[in-house]
Amino acid sequence: MSATSPAPAAQSGFDGDSVVKVTNLVAGYIPGVNILNGCSIEARKGELIGIIGPNGAGKSTLLKAMFGLVKVHSGSVVVRGQDITGLKANKLVTKGVGFVPQTNNVFAALTIEENLQMGMFQRPKDFAKRFEFVADLFPELAKRRAQRAGSLSGGERQMVAMGRALMMDPAVLLLDEPSAGLSPVKQDETFLRVHEINRAGVSVIMVEQNARRCLQICDRGYVLDQGKDAYTGTGRELMKDPKVIQLYLGTLADTVE
């Protein structure tokens, strides 16, 4: 499929295991005002999906709607063959969905270990096993497990937030602009961590303003515009597509420091 093909063609599905399938999602924060206007995306087992687009395109709203934080007016969200549309966040974590918001994503007054325990409050007996998995991905967290999260840098807090979301062994991890507010060096570290999480077997759907870096590491990307998936293709295809560069990539790249 050409990178400039309208992304709704993705609704027909892909060969392989579909972990997440969002179909014709219409959603918004208040009645009668929709931010998403028929958005459709799909992530297969082991895929890293990048979502880019201009400000106000509905990128973060999409993740929040998938995680039960924004009212879905129509359409569906299916995870591993089960319709989870409209379920609340506490139910979704047991269905294999993890979510890391862009801001306020740690409990500042709690230690790193206590933050990770909060991620396991529904399955506390499995804490030791899952802590070992997270510590393999983020060794720094294990070394500093007694440190308060509020004393950490932005990049370190992002690690804690991702680690907590991984504690329930999700099939898919939703990341809302994980590099936001970080220095270029810390951004690179964060993207490396995301890639490692994905290689550990977790499908990832990542919203990012750092469009070029996002497309460099993702298997496939979606460009959202006006609440719809305007274009889709592999990361490489989207980075080279003249129309995507002209309409989206150039503008987004200029905003990245």
LINCORDA-V768177 format. One record per pair of residues at least 12 apart in sequence whose C-alpha atoms are under 7 Angstrom apart, sorted by sequence separation. I is the first residue (numbers start at 1). GAP is how many residues later the second one is. D is the distance in whole Angstrom. If there is no record, write none. Layout:
{{I:GAP:D} {I:GAP:D}}
This chain:
{{11:12:6} {25:12:7} {26:12:5} {221:12:6} {25:13:5} {26:13:7} {220:13:6} {221:13:6} {24:14:4} {25:14:5} {72:14:6} {220:14:4} {221:14:5} {24:15:5} {25:15:6} {219:15:6} {220:15:5} {23:16:7} {24:16:5} {219:16:6} {23:17:4} {218:17:6} {22:18:5} {23:18:7} {68:18:5} {22:19:5} {68:19:6} {216:19:6} {21:20:6} {22:20:6} {68:20:5} {158:20:7} {215:20:4} {216:20:7} {21:21:4} {68:21:6} {215:21:7} {20:22:6} {21:22:7} {36:22:6} {67:22:6} {20:23:5} {35:23:6} {19:24:6} {20:24:7} {215:24:7} {18:25:6} {19:25:5} {67:25:7} {18:26:4} {19:26:5} {17:27:5} {18:27:6} {155:27:7} {16:28:7} {17:28:6} {154:28:7} {11:29:6} {112:29:7} {134:29:6} {173:29:7} {177:29:7} {172:30:6} {173:30:6} {174:30:6} {175:30:6} {176:30:6} {177:30:5} {10:31:7} {155:31:6} {171:31:6} {172:31:5} {173:31:5} {174:31:5} {175:31:5} {176:31:5} {177:31:5} {8:32:6} {113:32:5} {170:32:7} {171:32:6} {172:32:5} {173:32:6} {174:32:6} {175:32:6} {176:32:7} {177:32:7} {112:33:5} {113:33:6} {111:34:7} {112:34:6} {111:35:5} {112:35:6} {111:36:5} {112:36:6} {131:36:7} {111:37:4} {112:37:6} {130:37:6} {27:38:7} {110:38:5} {111:38:5} {211:38:7} {109:39:6} {110:39:6} {108:40:7} {109:40:7} {29:41:6} {108:41:5} {109:41:6} {211:41:6} {212:41:7} {28:42:6} {29:42:6} {107:42:7} {108:42:4} {211:42:7} {27:43:7} {28:43:6} {106:43:7} {209:43:7} {210:43:7} {27:44:6} {28:44:7} {27:45:4} {119:45:5} {26:46:6} {27:46:5} {119:46:6} {210:46:6} {26:47:5} {116:47:7} {120:47:6} {26:48:5} {112:48:7} {116:48:5} {119:48:6} {120:48:6} {25:49:6} {26:49:6} {115:49:6} {119:49:7} {25:50:4} {24:51:5} {25:51:6} {106:51:7} {116:51:7} {23:52:6} {24:52:7} {23:53:5} {22:54:6} {23:54:7} {106:54:7} {22:55:5} {106:55:6} {21:56:6} {22:56:6} {105:56:6} {21:57:5} {20:58:6} {21:58:7} {20:59:5} {19:60:5} {20:60:6} {19:61:5} {100:61:6} {18:62:7} {100:62:6} {100:65:7} {99:66:6} {98:67:5} {98:68:7} {98:72:6} {96:73:7} {97:73:5} {96:74:4} {97:74:6} {98:74:6} {99:74:6} {100:74:6} {101:74:7} {102:74:5} {93:75:7} {96:75:5} {97:75:5} {98:75:5} {99:75:5} {100:75:5} {101:75:5} {102:75:6} {96:76:6} {97:76:6} {98:76:6} {99:76:6} {100:76:6} {102:76:6} {63:111:7} {60:116:6} {60:147:7} {59:148:6} {48:150:6} {46:152:7} {46:155:6} {48:155:6} {49:155:6} {50:155:6} {51:155:6} {52:155:6} {46:156:6} {47:156:5} {48:156:5} {49:156:5} {50:156:5} {51:156:5} {52:156:6} {46:157:5} {47:157:6} {48:157:6} {49:157:6} {50:157:6} {51:157:6} {52:157:6} {45:158:6} {52:159:6} {50:164:6} {50:165:6} {59:165:7} {57:167:6} {50:168:6} {57:168:5} {58:168:7} {49:169:5} {57:169:5} {58:169:5} {48:170:5} {49:170:6} {50:170:6} {51:170:6} {52:170:6} {53:170:5} {57:170:5} {48:171:5} {49:171:5} {50:171:5} {51:171:5} {52:171:5} {53:171:5} {54:171:7} {47:172:6} {48:172:7} {49:172:6} {50:172:6} {51:172:6} {52:172:6} {53:172:6} {39:188:6} {39:189:5} {40:189:6} {37:190:5} {38:190:6} {39:190:6} {36:191:4} {37:191:6} {35:192:6} {36:192:6} {54:194:7} {53:195:6} {54:198:7} {8:221:7} {7:222:5} {7:223:6} {6:224:6} {7:224:5} {6:225:5} {7:225:5} {5:226:6} {6:226:7} {4:227:5} {5:227:7} {3:228:6} {4:228:7} {3:229:5} {3:230:4} {2:231:7} {1:232:7} {3:234:6} {3:235:6} {3:238:7}}
